[in-house]
């Protein structure tokens, strides 16, 4: 699958609900095949970083109060992408484990309340 097709598939996945890196890994496994989370992260991780950097996905966390929905990080897109990129690197180097919802959840910009969206 071409990079642009994979990125579109990842964005489509986020239309239904917030996703994390493990969702991205699972999607790569489904559409491209392969085995092993870390191996699949080598493909999925950079795509997620690019989507954040491009502003197509927003990093954050589910709010403690469900009425608030998704709470984005206060970082801009470039800074958030760097955090995700560093996390992916540490996982690929074996310094950290790939665990659900780390380092964040990812949402579409339109799923984020405008009053909580970070300034760019």
WOCOR-V32498 format. One record per helix or strand of 3 or more residues. SS is the DSSP state (@ for helix, = for strand). FROM is the first residue (numbers start at 0). LEN is the number of residues. Records with the same first field share a line. If there is no record, write none. Layout:
SS = FROM-LEN + FROM-LEN
This chain:
@ = 2-14 + 20-12 + 36-17 + 65-3 + 76-16 + 108-3 + 113-3
= = 57-5 + 69-3 + 104-3
